[in-house]
Amino acid sequence: MKKGNEYAVVGREIEKWFGEGEARVHALRGVDLEIRMGELAMLVGPSGCGKTTLLSVVAGLLDMNGGELTVLGETPAQMSAQEQILFRRRNLGFVFQQYNLLPALTAAENVAVPLLAGGWNRIDAVAEATRLLAQLGMEDRASSLPALLSGGQQQRVALARALVHKPRLVVCDEPTSALDAATGRTVMELLSEVAVRPDRAVIVVTHDSRVFEFADTIAHMDDGRIQTVETGAARAQQIAAQATQARELYA
Amino acid sequence: MNFVALKMLTGDRAKYLGLIFAIAFSSFLIAHQASIFAGIMDRTRSQIKDVTDADIWVMDRNTQYFDEVNALTDNDLYRVRGVSGVKWAVPLFKGNPRAKAPDGKFRVVILLGLDDATLVGAPRKMVLGSADDLREPDAAIIDEAGYRFFFPKQPLELGRTLEMNDHRVRLEGICDASAPFTTLPVVYTRYSQALGYVGRERNLLSFVLVKPEPNAPIGELAKHITQATGLKAMGGDQFGWATIMYFIRNTGIPINFGITVMIALIVGTVVAGQTFYIFTIENLKQFGALKAIGVTNRRIVGMILLQALVVGSIGYALGMGMAATFFAIFVHQIATRGILLLPQVMIGTAVVVIFIVIVASLMSIRKVLVLEPAVVFRG
């Protein structure tokens, strides 16, 4: 089992709204959330259900308006802005939907950015980044600019950038939505192989049901709340049953 | 992170070059126009600067600048000589008679009549001949630009003649005089001779040139002369600046040049600012990603300022290079001689370029500082 007993994220009654007065929009309406170390957790649900907002709050990119949140044993709400930045830099890795690679930097240089932000010198950082890219099967593209890479390759570079500084929590926003099914699957396989470790948790926001099988837990969100939480195994069985049903229907 | 900033900057070649050229042309235009303005203004005091023998100029109390003088009496010269602290005082005539070449070509000239005995105020930089030759009958020295006007495409040689007020003038020297504001030829001759070259007035003494005793400060002595004689007296430097200020106050020259400099400043700031702003906006997601990853606002501001500094430095260097090339080419032309790219103008332009890049980067910095890193999660 990959799961540990330690919690990576614990949230209680998390509230988040945007705007004030009549224009106020509630994005999170009292979310309870528990994610253990060693777990790959998915936040799923329809557009506008609050999953990206929840991810942003957990990652410290948005302040919550109410509730309690503990991330890696720390309470972000009690940290200063500078402490939050340092906390993110040391402990969090990010994978974005649109990769957000710097177009002027090579793949290796992009991967090296979190190390550079942490004070590494350029040569050591790029060497470490190149080593990690090699692990991800990208050694021959380390010197390529992002524009010369396919979507899957860019997402692998983004994954390497999220992992290079050995964070304890990796957050991924729709990592497969811009990829075709096969490439998306490859990226998820890579994510679950490389990123998920006993001392690290991974949170993936997605609405791509094809990748649910990689999850240890799946939190279904709707209307700013987590409606149900199921284990990945249960969900995989459900998907398999649906597939069998479909085969019988069209046989 | 500095190399990340530089690669982000140079990665977009079109905008990078656009930024550099915006600043290069702004700094070129500012330096070019400011230098020409300074050069033209400096020309208004050329004949004052060229007199290096005397330190104090004495003139009618209502004289405002060099080109418009009210004559003094010969008695004024003796009164000045009588002031304590004056080592010596000599007359200087300045007039604008018309000179005519043998082929009939004529032009108004700046005629300077020097003290017959001492030749104080004689040109120091001779191209041909000697200032002492002014002692010859009908002798005069003309500046090279004037010579080339009267005798175009002819070799420089002595002994040629001009005619002024029906008097023959024999050119015994050709000098390198500072270019005058009016671009008129400058002719030097003896005081006694100069009086014959102009239409007769009762008094013709334009200035008294004074050399103080070694222990007499220029400013103090000028005050004493004014108190003792009722005439205006000032140091050569002060008189030069008074002449410059007269032109600044009474002509449209500074306004015209000032408008061009302001346009260069505004266009440079707007173009550079706009390009830099667009450059930042297009990279906003990347900046957001950097902020999410844990790059501090301070570091990002540093990155943007580094980008602005690099663009500003390269643009400024290119602009100064273009301006220096321009003046190197035209400094030897007769019409533009003596107009140089001044160090003060270079420093001033650098200050303006710093202003441009700071304003340009402030627009971008503000945008990045208020950027929520959560923007990276919005597809």
Interface residues (C-beta under 8 A of the other chain):
Chain A: T52 L55 S56 A59 L61 L62 Q82 I85 L86 R88 R89 R90 L92 F94 F96 Q97 Q98 N100 L102 P103 A104 L105 E109 V113 P114 L116 A117 G118 R122 R161 D173 E174 S177 V205
Chain B: M1 F3 V4 K7 M8 L9 T10 G11 D12 N283 K285 Q286 G288 A289 L290 K291 A292 I293 G294 V295 T296 R299 E372 P373 A374 V376 F377 R378 G379
